[in-house]
Structure formats: structure tokens, C-alpha cells
């Protein structure tokens, strides 16, 4: 289990990765400059900056199963997604600088969209304080990875439902599949902890997959 200090350090590294919203009148020019400044490589880019203090997350007034009342995402997250045209780049976020490497990947390396990455690290730190080691077997998926999973689902090789490429929150860097060696569900301590606490950090379940959690802000 990673220490709380490691998770807290991750939060500090991620904090400045969340870019302030650009006014609507300059969005197109801002996005064009950002796109032109990106390297040609498609390898996820991780830039880390350390800040001097950490502001603890504020718990929304909601129940564990509730979702944000203002649409699917919080206003702040919706603004971030629109500013960076994330939804139209679903599965194509490699090399944009919007993905952040996070802790807790079950195999290899995991990435999430910057706001989700910060919330994930804060949630992992809180879970670790309660003796729960949150791990994820799946985080951000590229368009090609989603397409391969979707084909496996259609052919019956994969039982869990997989959305077509360009339609999954995994492609937006806003979803994690929680594992403890198996996909978690009722009866697992990780699942029960998430049911009670995940909403405090902006993470919510979906109805048909107990292991799949999405960041709403």
C-alpha cells in the first residue's frame, strides 16, 4: 500500500496542471496556440509542478449515489472540458498535456485528465487513511484501445459492456475500473468505502458496473 504522504505529494504535483478557464472570446485562438505548441509524439506528456500548500476537497451536500445537480458534470469541470475540447478529442488526448500520470494503476502506468487525477489522488489518500488501497485496472483509454475492447465485446470475448470508441468516459480520462485482483463489487471493502465516500471527491458509480467509477467534479 502506498503511503498517504505519496498520495498527498501526487496531489500537490497535479494541482497546477488544471489550467484556468479561458474567456470564450479567446478560446479558439487559445486552443489553436495550444495545439500548435504540442510535440508530434503521441506519448502522454506529464508535467509536474509542486505548490506550497494543499487545499482539502470540499464535500458536496449529496448522498453517495447522487450526481451533481447542474448537468452531468460540475460547472467547473464542464468549463474545463469545453475549454480544452475534451469531448471531441475522446481517446485522442495523448500528447496534449491534459493527461496526468497517477498512482494506483494495477498494471503498468495509468493516466487521467488533470482534474480527475487530482481528485483520484485525494481520494486514494483518504482511503489509505482508512486502511483501503484503491487500485485501478483501467483508467484513460486511447481510441484504439477502446475500439479493440469494443470488438472483443461484440465477439463475446469480453463479457463486461464496452462502449464504441469515442463514447466512453475512459476516453475522456474521467473513468476508473477498481480492482483488488478481481473487479470489485458488493462485499468488497473497496466497494463499500467508495459507496460511502467517493461522492466527497466527485466520483460516482454507474448502475450496471460495480467496479466502474466516473469523475463528475
Secondary structure as GFF3:
##gff-version 3
##sequence-region A 1 217
A	DSSP	alpha_helix	4	15	.	.	.	ID=ss1
A	DSSP	three_ten_helix	24	26	.	.	.	ID=ss2
A	DSSP	alpha_helix	27	37	.	.	.	ID=ss3
A	DSSP	alpha_helix	75	83	.	.	.	ID=ss4
A	DSSP	three_ten_helix	87	89	.	.	.	ID=ss5
A	DSSP	beta_strand	99	102	.	.	.	ID=ss6
A	DSSP	beta_strand	110	113	.	.	.	ID=ss7
A	DSSP	alpha_helix	114	129	.	.	.	ID=ss8
A	DSSP	beta_strand	135	138	.	.	.	ID=ss9
A	DSSP	alpha_helix	143	154	.	.	.	ID=ss10
A	DSSP	beta_strand	175	179	.	.	.	ID=ss11
A	DSSP	alpha_helix	189	197	.	.	.	ID=ss12
A	DSSP	three_ten_helix	198	201	.	.	.	ID=ss13
A	DSSP	beta_strand	203	206	.	.	.	ID=ss14
A	DSSP	beta_strand	209	215	.	.	.	ID=ss15
###
